[in-house]
Amino acid sequence: MVKVVEIALGDVVKLKKGHPCGANEWEITKLGMDIGMTCVGCGRKVRLMRYDFDRRFRGYIKRYHEEHPPEALTDES
């Protein structure tokens, strides 16, 4: 059984195999049944089925929410 990976739009991840251009950094651009990714090295866009993405996932390079924290909630009372 493959564990479902928690990802968000804007995350940059590493997969099992690198892209033919030599880079192994992928920015997440679409979530759903298939995962849309853009190669950080050459800009090529690819899609993987969710199951295949979860099997090939090897780690996070940077998380979008760590660099862009949500706005603090303010009470306007």
Secondary structure by P-SEA (a helix, b strand, c coil): cbbbbbbcccccccccccccccccbbbbcccccbbbbbccccbbbbbbcaaaaaaaccccccccccccccccccccc
